Amino acid sequence: MNIPNFLTLLRIVLVPLLVILLINKAFLKALVLFTCLGLTDALDGFLARVLNQQTILGSYLDPIADKVLVTSCFLALAILKVIPGWLAVVVISRDVMILLGISILSFMDIPFKIQPLFMSKITTTLQIAAVFFALFFKALPHPVIDDVWLLLLYWLTAGFTILTGYQYVVRGVKLINPT
């Protein structure tokens, strides 16, 4: 067990605490924990590269940790009506489709490499930003910020989520039916 993998596992283990804070509407504490988890995500990747401790386990754990964090937050925040339910459905549906695609490829014994698209990194960043700002404005209400900016971020997040979902479906279909 190296430091980057430990930090990734720590991120996964702390997600239930974050959800508990959200359920209890402790939005400021949830914001602080969410921010720490986000910084830990950046730190584990940085350390893995700098310390030359990139592992196969880490390549699987890191995206799992991201999905667990993002899915849990979108689900909890949608239930609490902090973010729109439609956005949670878009984000979670894309991840379910990706997991189903991976499962189908595995069942069909089709070799593939799990490698995120560049656009997917932008999508993840937008999803994390949507959660961060939703929590930020819930924890620290600011009368100057117009809801229009947050809604714009939500629609941008949904657009990129749908676009990358489509790109993954196309990639999967090409693996199943090469031309």
RADACOR-V691558 format. One record per residue. RES is the residue in one letter. BURIAL is # if it has 9 or more other ideal C-beta (glycine too) atoms within 8 Angstrom, else .. Layout:
res->[RES,RES]
burial->[BURIAL,BURIAL]
This chain:
res->[M,N,I,P,N,F,L,T,L,L,R,I,V,L,V,P,L,L,V,I,L,L,I,N,K,A,F,L,K,A,L,V,L,F,T,C,L,G,L,T,D,A,L,D,G,F,L,A,R,V,L,N,Q,Q,T,I,L,G,S,Y,L,D,P,I,A,D,K,V,L,V,T,S,C,F,L,A,L,A,I,L,K,V,I,P,G,W,L,A,V,V,V,I,S,R,D,V,M,I,L,L,G,I,S,I,L,S,F,M,D,I,P,F,K,I,Q,P,L,F,M,S,K,I,T,T,T,L,Q,I,A,A,V,F,F,A,L,F,F,K,A,L,P,H,P,V,I,D,D,V,W,L,L,L,L,Y,W,L,T,A,G,F,T,I,L,T,G,Y,Q,Y,V,V,R,G,V,K,L,I,N,P,T]
burial->[.,#,#,#,#,#,#,#,#,#,#,#,.,#,#,.,.,#,#,.,#,#,.,.,.,.,#,.,.,#,#,.,#,#,#,.,#,#,.,#,#,.,#,#,#,.,#,#,.,.,#,.,#,.,#,.,.,#,#,#,#,#,#,#,#,#,#,#,#,#,#,#,#,#,#,#,#,#,.,#,.,#,#,.,.,.,#,#,#,#,#,#,#,#,#,.,#,#,.,.,#,#,.,#,#,.,.,.,.,.,.,.,.,.,.,.,#,.,#,#,#,#,#,#,.,#,#,#,#,#,#,#,#,#,#,#,#,.,#,.,.,.,.,.,.,.,.,.,.,#,.,.,#,#,.,#,#,#,.,#,#,#,#,#,#,.,#,#,#,.,#,#,.,#,#,#,.,.,.]
